[in-house]
């Protein structure tokens, strides 16, 4: 079979879609507006250090990404995070405090007052919310465990995943598993206990679901797909418009350094941002475009820093630390990458990634590099309780403008409507990206491969 499919966007969603289409024998072309593929998924190697440009790892239950890794022949490159990754910290009230992992840890924790702990323990007896109304994350947790726990623990979960605002994110849209626990068990704690029982081994011990990555970082999967696709990817080229041909089908305008052109694909996959997808389909599916324009996105700065360990005497073990917004620090937190995967830094060195910006600090993205560097390193020293500013051996700032979609109240319902409207008004187009069904690497790969299958199913039979 040979039929032309145009994929707009060479992030991991678009690459996964295009790679599946290529493997099926389809004539596929990928259009990428920048000079590099992978989007936020990529790795930077320098002087023996290895950093991630975006996500640091994937969860153990990332089945879609694991399946892609196997198909790519990279299964032997899988590495599991060290056991210490389950130890995580919060910088709160002037010092580093461990995030509780068990009920015993929770009661011993200095993060919460006795009253807050008592209120949280009553969670199994809290009445469930209304099924016909989606609460914000703050409302949901405030109702279930109390405002005090919400302002610290829940706040950093939201910052760490979405760099978002708990007063706008929807619980069913952003954290559907937690909403399901309440619906199925009447309680988050009961739901977590039920899932723990499902993960116990023959001896009755809970089997943790470890984080994992690839030996060359998550970007290794991107590099393999890019190598396989070869010149099917056109860089520094973008889609300018999509119109209906007089005789049916699509005409797609492209522009690049070599000029403008028009192509007529049989099918198209839009693996671009929600805003870009809205602009492109607006003439053909205006109602869907209006809903896409409602998707809010967050900017984020990723700081990649490599240190001699002696520069960080206060560095704790574990995954890293997060900072609640109520502390008034601007840093969202740091991930200790070489403590997750030791091969990410030379012996005696530490590879770390810090985060700044988010929906509550959108102007951070526009600060000069030197201001950003000084702010991040100064707040890192403060959090680690050391007076001396750590001096990195390598330091790089990666800026992601509007790359983190916000799953605000009603987001998933709107996305269901968008896909239904696109299917009705522009059936030749499939949608993929981190704004549809989840922002994780796994969710993006899953949706990209689904879009490829939808395109395959709709292609004319040769």
N, C-alpha and C positions, 0 to 999 in steps of 0.2 A: 504494500500500500504506500502511495506517495501522495500526500496532500499537504498543503501549506498551512502551518499554524504559526501565528506571530505571538510571542510572549513579550509583554512590555514589563521590564523590571528584572534585574539579575540579582535580586536578593535571594535568600535561601529558598523562599517560596517559589519564585520564578525559575530558579535553577533546578529545583527538584521536579517541577512540572516539565521543563524542557528536557531534562535528562531522561525521564520516563518516556516522553514522546519520541526522542531520538532512538531509544532502545527498541521502541515499537516499530521503527522504520518510517516514521513520519518526517517529512521535510519541515523542520522547525528552525525558526530564527528568533534570537533573543535580542531585544533592543534595550540598551542600558545607557541612561543619560550621562553617567559619569565615566571615568576612565578605569573603574575597578568594579569587580563583581563581589557579591557576598553581602552587601548592605552592612548591617551592624555585626554580622557574624564574620569574624576574621581574626588573625593572629599577627603579632609583631615580634620578631626575633631580633635581638641586638646584644652583642657582647656576652653571649651565654645566657641571657635572660629571655624569657618567653612570656608575652602578655596577650590577653584577649582584648579585642577592641570593643566587645559588648558582653554578651552572656559568658559567665565563667565556667559553667558546667551545665549538665542536664540531670534531671531526676532519674532514679533507677527505673521508674515506670514509663520512661519516654519511649514507648513501643514503636511509634512511627519513625522516629529518628534512628532507633536501633535497627529497624528493618532496612532503612536507607543505607546505613553503614554496612550492613551485611551485603546488600546488593552491590555496593560500590567496591566490595572486596577489602574493606578496611577493618574487619572484625579483629584482626590480630593487633590493631593499633589502639584498641580500647584500654583505657587506664581508669582505675577506680580511685576515688579520693581517699586520703588517709583517714583513719578512724577518728582523728581529732576534729574532722570537719563538723561533727555534731555539736561541738562546743562553740557557742556563739556569745557575743557580748553586746552590751548596750552601754553607751556613754551617757550617764544620767546623774544629775545632782553632783557633778564635779568629779566623778570617778567611773572607772570601768566596772561593770557588774555583769555577771553571767546571766544569760537568758535561761530561765528554768526549762528543763527537759522532761521532768517527771512531776507528779503531784507533790512528792516530798521536796523536790527542789523549789517548787512554787511556794510552799509554806515557809521554807527557810530563806527565801529570797528577800533582799533588802530593797527590791524595786517597788514593793507595794506595802501599804499600811495594813494593819490588822483588819481594819474595817473593809478595805478593798478586797482582801483575801476572803473574808467572810461572805461578802457580796458575790464574789465570783463562784464560790463553792455552792451557792444556791442556784446556779445556772440550770441544773436538771429540772428544777421545779418552776422555771419561768415559762409562762404561756407562749406558745408559738405565735408568730406574726401573721398578719392577714395574707393569704395566698394570692389575692388579687392586686396586691400593691408591693412593688419592689422598694425596699428600704435602702438608704445609703449604708455604706459600711459602718459609719459612725453610729447611725441609728440602731443598726442590727446588734452590734457589739455592746453599745450603751445599754440596750434593753436586756441583753442576755448576761453580761458580766459586769456591768457598771461603768460609769464614766471614767473612773480613775485608771482602770486597766486599759481602757480604750485609748486614753491619751498617751500612754507610754508604749505598751506592747503592740497594740493594734496599729498605732500610728507608724511605727517603724516597719511593720510588715507591708503596709501600703507604700511607704517610701522606698523600701527595698525592691518591691516588685514593679510598681507602676510609676514611681517618683510622682505620686498623685496626691489628691485631696480626698481624705476619707469622708468628707461632707458632701462629695459629689459622686464618687464611685458607687455603683450599685452592687449590692451583695450578690445577687444572682448573676449579674453580668461579669463582675470581676472575680468573685470567689464562689463559683457555682457549687463546688463540693461542700462548702460550709452550709449553704442554703439547703442543699439536699440532706445533710445530716439532720438539720432541724425538722425538715419535712418528714423524713423517714423514722427518726428516733425521738423526735420531740426535744432534742438536746444535742449540743455540740459535743459535750463530754461523753455522753452515751454513744454517739456516733463514732468518736475517736476510739473508745474502748472496743466497740464492735469491730472496727477495722484492725485494731491491734490483735484481736483474737484470730482474725483471718491470716495475719502475718506470722503467727507463732510456728516454731519448728516442732519436731516430734517430742522434744524435751520440754515444750511449753514456753520456750524463751521467745521474746519478740525479735524477729529478724528485721533489722533496719533496711530501708531502701537507700543504698548509697548513691551519692553523686558520682557521675563519671564523665569522662571526656575522651579525647583521642590524644595519642602521643604528641602529635604536632599541634594540639589545640583543636577547637571545634572548626577552625578554618581549614583543617586538613580535608574535611568533607567537601567544603567549597572548592578547594584547589583541585580535588579529583574530578568534580563535575565540570569545572572550567576546562581542565585539560581534555576531558572526553568530548566536550561540546566544541572545543577548538574555535574555528572561524565561524561557527554558527552564532556566536555572540558578536554583536556590533556595538562597540563602545563609543562614547561621546555622540550618541545618536538618541533622539527622543521622538515620541509621537506628538504630533501637533494637533491632529483632529481625527475624528472617526465619523464618516458620513455613510448614508445608505446609497448604493449604486442604483441608478434608474431601473435596471433589470433585476434588482435583488442582490443581496450580499453586501459586503462592506468594502469601502475604500478607506484606507488609512494613510494619512499624511505623515511623512517622516522628514526630519531635518538633521543635518550633520555638517561637519566641516567641508564635506565634498558637495554640499548643496541640498536641495529639496527633492523629494520624490514621492510617488504614490504607489502603494502596494495593495493587492486585493487578496487577502488571506481567506481561506475557507472558515477558519476559526481563529479566535483571539483570546488570550488570557491576560487580564490586567492584574499584574502583581506589583502594583505601585501603591503609593499612599492613598488613603481614602479621599483626600482633597483632590489629588491629581486624577483619580478615577472619576470623581464627580465632575470635574471640568471636561473630561474627555467624553463621557456618556451623556452630558447634559442635553445636547441637541436631540438625542434619540430616546433618552429615558429621563425626562426632567424631574419626575417625582422621585425616582431613585437618587438622582443627583442631589436634590434638596436634603434628603436624609443623610447622604454622605457628608454634606457640608456641616452637619451637626456634630461630627466626630471631632472632639477636641484632642490635640496632641501636645506632648510635653517635650521640651528641649532637655538635653542632658550632656554634661561634660564628664568624660572618663579620663582620669589622670593615671598614667602608667609610670611607676617609679620603681627603680631598683636600688637597693641600699646594701652597704656592708652591715651585717647584723649588729655590729658594735654601735652603729648610729641609732639603734632602736632598743635600748636596754629595757624599756617598759613594755615591749611587745608581748601580748599574751598568746597562749596556744589557741588553735582553732581556726574557724572559717574567716573570722573578721569581726567587725563591730558596726553597729548602726547607731544613728543619733536621732532621738525624737525631736520633732519640730519645736516642742515646748522648751528645749534647752537654749534656743536662740542662736545656736551655731548654724552656719550655712552648709557645712559638709554633711552630706547624707550618710556617709560611712565609708569604710575601706574593706576590701576583700584581700586576704593574705594568700595570694595565688600559689606561692611556693610552699605554703603549709598545707594546701589542698593536694597539690601535685609537686613533690619535691624536685622533679627534674626541670621545673620552670626557672630555677636560678642556680648559679654556680655554688659550690661548697662555701659555706660561711656567708652567703648573700641571701637577700629577701626580695622577692618580686611581689609588688602590691598594686592594686588598682583602687583609686579613690573616686568618689562620685559627688557631683555638685550640680545644682540647678533644679530641674523638676518643675512641676506645674505651679508650685508656691514660690519659686524663685526664678522666674523665666528670664530675667535680665542678666543672670550670671553668664549666660552663653555669649554675651557681647563684651565681657570684660577682657582687657588685654591679657596676654599669656602670663606676663610677669606678675600681675596682680593676682591672677588665679593661682599661680604657683605658690606665692607667698601666703595666700589665704589657706590653701590646702595643707601646706607643710606646717604652718603655725597652729592650725586647729588639730593636726595630727599630734604634734608635740604636747599640746594641752590635754588631749584625750589620753595619751600614754603617760601623763604625769611626769614629763621630763622638761627641764628648763631649756636645754640646748636644742636648737632647731636642727632636725635631721637633714643631712646633706646627701641627696641622691647621686648615685653614679650615672644613672640614666633617668631621663624624665621626658615625657611626651604628653601633650594634651590632645585628646580626640574630641571633637565637637559634633554632636548629633542634634541637628535642628529638626524639631517636630517629628521625631522618629518613634516616640512612645505613645501610641493611641491610648486615650483614657476611656475605660469601660464604665462610663457614667450610667446613672439610673436609666434603664430602658434601652441600653446599648444593644444587647442581644436581640431584643424584640425588633429594634430598628433594622438590624442586619438581616434578620429573616425576611423582613419586608423588602429590603433592598434587593436581595437575591431573587425574590419572587417577581419584583417589578422588572429587573434586568432580564430574567428568563422570558418574560412576556414581551418586552419591548425590543430587546436586542439579544435574541436567543443564540446568536453566534459568539457571544462573549461570556467567558467564565471569569470569576473573581477569585483572587488569592491574595494573601497578605496577613500581617499581624493584627489587623483591625477587624477581622471577620469572626473568628471562633476562639481566639486566644493569642497572647503575645509571646508565648514560649517558643523556643526552637522547635520543640516537638509538634506544637499546634500548627506552626507555619509549614513544616514539612508535610504534615498530614493534609492540610488544606491544599498545598501545591500539588501533591500527588492525586488528590481527588479531582482537582481542576483538570489535570492531564487526562484522567480517565473519562471525565465528562466530555472533553473534547474528542477523545478517541471514539466514544460511543456515538457522537453526532457527526463524525466525518463521513463523507460519501464513500461507499464501498467501491473499490477499484474494479 
